[in-house]
């Protein structure tokens, strides 16, 4: 059985014993530096920040390109890919039967007889059969509308499988055009934020993956939640990197050798 992770102070990075954690109030008091922190701000790792940053997990990297810092974490997971594919095949296999019926109904009502190669189900008077009679256009349109959310869920499952195979999370840090991008190659979901207004980089545990894949919450001029598909060690690394880059001045970092932000160093303050 895997041991429980240690909790570390976000200020001094010292471990915090369970006796110093108040679950009901959602806070923890560091006995070393006296900082009172929200539980979501704690560094959930048995390794110190310096060690985490010095040993990036596979699929993780930091690139400094002139005035841009790019932090990348891969969402690749063979186990996640296999599970997503199995679930997707099961779901889409069932939905595809009804999709074929809907397509056959549209074709026969709007165009004419089905081609011989079309994998049609039972036919009645040259049209798909519904409730023992030919399916008319109104019934076909209703079926199309009814199937829309099921097809959408199937598409999301396919996208999740692809993300688990070749997807990645990128955080591009510029002085005025920073954003978080999740996706595959050029198909990415971008969410912009102001790096000058970052107040915190915390965890938000998902209900379906409570321990192994905590989401990261970046609070700035807007709140961005991302990284739920990342493996635990990659999420811990990414959160540590963003905390050091965006919340700590270059001289206040935990001994890390991260690239210095290209704009002048400022005083960083933890959000209330």
C-alpha positions as CSV (number, residue, x, y, z in Angstrom):
1,X,0.0,0.0,0.0
2,X,1.3,3.4,-0.9
3,X,2.2,5.7,2.0
4,X,0.3,8.9,2.6
5,X,2.0,11.9,1.1
6,X,3.5,14.5,3.4
7,X,2.1,18.1,3.5
8,X,4.7,20.9,3.2
9,X,4.5,24.6,4.0
10,X,4.2,26.7,0.9
11,X,6.5,29.3,2.4
12,X,9.4,27.5,4.0
13,X,8.8,24.0,2.4
14,X,9.1,22.3,5.8
15,X,6.9,19.2,6.4
16,X,3.8,19.8,8.5
17,X,2.6,17.1,10.9
18,X,-1.1,16.0,11.0
19,X,-1.5,17.6,14.4
20,X,-0.9,21.0,12.9
21,X,-3.6,20.5,10.3
22,X,-7.2,21.6,11.1
23,X,-9.4,19.7,8.6
24,X,-12.6,21.4,9.8
25,X,-11.3,24.9,9.3
26,X,-9.3,23.9,6.2
27,X,-6.0,25.4,7.3
28,X,-2.6,24.3,8.5
29,X,-0.1,26.0,10.8
30,X,3.6,25.6,10.0
31,X,5.5,25.0,13.2
32,X,8.7,26.2,11.6
33,X,7.8,29.6,10.2
34,X,4.4,30.1,11.7
35,X,2.6,30.6,8.4
36,X,-1.1,29.8,8.4
37,X,-2.1,28.3,5.0
38,X,-5.2,26.9,3.3
39,X,-5.0,23.2,2.7
40,X,-5.1,23.7,-1.0
41,X,-1.9,25.8,-0.8
42,X,0.1,23.0,0.8
43,X,2.8,21.2,-1.2
44,X,1.4,17.7,-1.3
45,X,4.6,15.8,-1.7
46,X,7.2,13.8,0.2
47,X,9.9,15.7,-1.6
48,X,11.0,19.2,-1.1
49,X,10.4,21.8,-3.8
50,X,14.1,22.0,-4.7
51,X,14.2,18.3,-5.3
52,X,10.9,18.3,-7.3
53,X,12.3,21.1,-9.6
54,X,15.7,19.5,-10.0
55,X,14.1,16.2,-11.2
56,X,11.3,16.9,-13.7
57,X,9.2,13.8,-14.5
58,X,9.2,12.3,-17.9
59,X,7.2,14.5,-20.4
60,X,7.9,17.7,-18.4
61,X,10.1,20.6,-19.5
62,X,10.8,24.3,-19.2
63,X,11.9,26.4,-22.2
64,X,13.0,30.0,-22.1
65,X,12.7,31.7,-25.5
66,X,13.6,35.3,-25.2
67,X,10.7,37.0,-23.5
68,X,8.7,33.8,-23.2
69,X,8.8,31.0,-20.7
70,X,7.1,27.8,-21.8
71,X,6.2,25.1,-19.1
72,X,5.1,21.8,-20.6
73,X,3.6,18.7,-18.9
74,X,2.5,15.7,-21.0
75,X,-0.9,14.1,-20.3
76,X,0.4,10.8,-21.8
77,X,-0.8,7.8,-19.8
78,X,-0.9,4.3,-21.3
79,X,-3.3,3.1,-18.5
80,X,-5.5,6.1,-19.0
81,X,-5.5,5.7,-22.8
82,X,-6.5,2.0,-22.6
83,X,-9.3,2.8,-20.1
84,X,-10.5,5.7,-22.3
85,X,-10.4,3.6,-25.4
86,X,-12.4,0.7,-23.8
87,X,-15.0,3.0,-22.5
88,X,-15.2,4.9,-25.7
89,X,-15.6,1.7,-27.8
90,X,-18.4,0.5,-25.5
91,X,-20.3,3.8,-25.5
92,X,-19.9,4.7,-29.1
93,X,-20.6,1.2,-30.3
94,X,-24.1,1.4,-28.7
95,X,-24.7,4.9,-29.9
96,X,-23.6,4.1,-33.5
97,X,-26.5,1.7,-33.9
98,X,-29.0,4.5,-33.4
99,X,-26.9,7.0,-35.4
100,X,-27.1,4.6,-38.4
101,X,-30.9,4.4,-38.0
102,X,-31.1,8.2,-37.9
103,X,-28.9,8.5,-41.0
104,X,-31.0,5.9,-42.8
105,X,-34.2,7.7,-41.9
106,X,-32.8,11.1,-43.1
107,X,-31.6,9.6,-46.4
108,X,-34.8,7.6,-47.2
109,X,-37.1,10.6,-46.3
110,X,-35.0,13.3,-48.1
111,X,-33.1,11.5,-50.9
112,X,-34.5,8.1,-51.8
113,X,-33.7,4.4,-51.4
114,X,-30.6,3.5,-49.5
115,X,-27.5,2.3,-51.4
116,X,-26.9,-1.4,-51.3
117,X,-23.7,-1.0,-49.2
118,X,-25.4,0.9,-46.4
119,X,-25.6,-1.2,-43.2
120,X,-29.3,-0.8,-42.8
121,X,-31.3,-2.4,-40.0
122,X,-34.8,-3.8,-40.5
123,X,-36.6,-1.9,-43.3
124,X,-40.4,-1.3,-43.8
125,X,-41.5,0.0,-47.2
126,X,-38.0,1.1,-48.0
127,X,-37.5,3.0,-44.7
128,X,-36.1,2.1,-41.3
129,X,-38.7,0.5,-39.1
130,X,-39.7,2.3,-35.9
131,X,-42.4,0.9,-33.6
132,X,-43.5,-1.6,-36.3
133,X,-44.0,1.1,-39.0
134,X,-41.9,3.1,-41.5
135,X,-40.0,5.9,-39.7
136,X,-41.2,9.2,-41.1
137,X,-39.3,12.5,-41.2
138,X,-40.7,13.9,-38.0
139,X,-39.6,10.8,-36.0
140,X,-36.2,10.9,-37.7
141,X,-35.6,14.5,-36.7
142,X,-36.7,13.8,-33.2
143,X,-34.2,10.9,-33.0
144,X,-31.4,13.2,-34.3
145,X,-32.1,15.7,-31.6
146,X,-32.4,13.0,-28.9
147,X,-29.0,11.5,-29.9
148,X,-27.1,14.8,-29.9
149,X,-26.0,14.7,-26.2
150,X,-25.0,11.0,-26.5
151,X,-22.9,11.7,-29.6
152,X,-21.3,14.7,-27.8
153,X,-20.4,12.5,-24.9
154,X,-18.9,10.0,-27.3
155,X,-16.8,12.7,-28.9
156,X,-15.5,13.8,-25.5
157,X,-14.5,10.2,-24.7
158,X,-12.5,10.0,-28.0
159,X,-10.9,13.4,-27.2
160,X,-9.9,12.2,-23.7
161,X,-8.4,9.0,-25.2
162,X,-6.3,11.1,-27.6
163,X,-5.2,13.4,-24.8
164,X,-4.1,10.4,-22.8
165,X,-1.9,9.3,-25.7
166,X,-0.4,12.5,-27.2
167,X,-1.9,15.4,-25.3
168,X,-0.1,18.0,-23.2
169,X,-0.6,21.0,-20.9
170,X,1.4,24.1,-21.7
171,X,1.6,27.3,-19.7
172,X,3.1,30.1,-21.7
173,X,4.3,33.0,-19.5
174,X,4.7,36.4,-21.2
175,X,4.4,39.7,-19.5
176,X,1.1,40.6,-21.2
177,X,-0.1,37.5,-23.1
178,X,0.2,34.6,-20.7
179,X,-2.2,31.6,-21.2
180,X,-2.8,27.9,-20.3
181,X,-3.2,25.6,-23.3
182,X,-4.5,22.0,-23.2
183,X,-4.7,19.8,-26.3
184,X,-3.0,18.1,-29.1
185,X,-0.6,19.8,-31.6
186,X,-2.5,22.8,-32.9
187,X,-5.9,21.8,-31.5
188,X,-5.7,23.4,-28.1
189,X,-8.0,25.1,-25.6
190,X,-6.4,28.4,-24.6
191,X,-7.3,30.3,-21.5
192,X,-5.5,33.6,-20.9
193,X,-4.5,35.2,-17.6
194,X,-2.6,38.3,-16.4
195,X,0.7,37.1,-14.8
196,X,0.9,40.4,-12.8
197,X,-2.3,39.5,-11.0
198,X,-1.6,35.9,-10.0
199,X,-2.7,35.5,-6.4
200,X,-2.3,31.7,-5.9
201,X,-1.5,28.4,-7.6
202,X,-3.4,25.7,-5.6
203,X,-5.0,22.3,-6.0
204,X,-8.6,21.5,-6.5
205,X,-9.2,17.8,-6.1
206,X,-11.6,16.2,-8.5
207,X,-14.4,13.9,-7.3
208,X,-13.5,11.2,-9.8
209,X,-9.8,11.2,-9.3
210,X,-9.3,12.5,-5.8
211,X,-5.7,11.5,-5.1
212,X,-3.8,10.6,-8.3
213,X,-4.7,13.5,-10.5
214,X,-5.4,16.8,-8.6
215,X,-6.4,19.7,-10.8
216,X,-4.4,22.9,-10.6
217,X,-6.2,26.2,-9.9
218,X,-4.5,29.4,-11.0
219,X,-6.1,32.5,-9.6
220,X,-5.3,35.7,-11.3
221,X,-7.6,38.2,-13.1
222,X,-9.6,35.1,-13.8
223,X,-9.6,31.6,-12.2
224,X,-8.3,28.8,-14.4
225,X,-8.7,25.1,-13.5
226,X,-6.6,22.7,-15.5
227,X,-4.4,19.6,-15.5
228,X,-6.9,17.0,-14.3
229,X,-5.5,14.4,-16.8
230,X,-2.0,14.8,-15.6
231,X,-0.4,12.0,-13.6
232,X,0.2,13.0,-10.0
233,X,4.0,13.5,-10.2
234,X,3.5,15.8,-13.2
235,X,0.8,17.8,-11.6
236,X,3.0,18.3,-8.5
237,X,5.9,19.4,-10.6
238,X,3.8,21.8,-12.7
239,X,2.3,23.4,-9.7
240,X,5.7,23.8,-8.1
241,X,7.1,25.4,-11.2
242,X,4.2,27.8,-11.6
243,X,4.4,28.8,-7.9
244,X,8.1,29.6,-8.1
245,X,7.7,31.5,-11.4
246,X,4.6,33.5,-10.7
247,X,4.5,33.9,-6.9
248,X,8.2,34.1,-5.8
249,X,10.6,36.8,-6.7
250,X,13.9,35.5,-8.2
251,X,15.7,36.0,-4.9
252,X,13.0,34.3,-2.8
253,X,12.8,31.0,-4.6
254,X,13.5,27.7,-2.9
255,X,17.0,27.4,-4.4
256,X,15.6,26.6,-7.9
257,X,17.4,27.4,-11.1
258,X,14.3,28.3,-13.1
259,X,14.6,30.9,-15.8
260,X,14.1,34.5,-14.6
261,X,11.1,36.3,-15.9
262,X,12.1,38.8,-18.5
263,X,10.2,41.7,-17.0
264,X,11.6,43.4,-13.8
265,X,11.4,41.5,-10.6
266,X,8.5,42.6,-8.4
267,X,7.2,42.1,-4.9
268,X,4.9,39.1,-5.0
269,X,2.1,38.7,-2.4
270,X,0.0,35.7,-1.6
271,X,-3.7,36.1,-2.3
272,X,-6.1,36.3,0.7
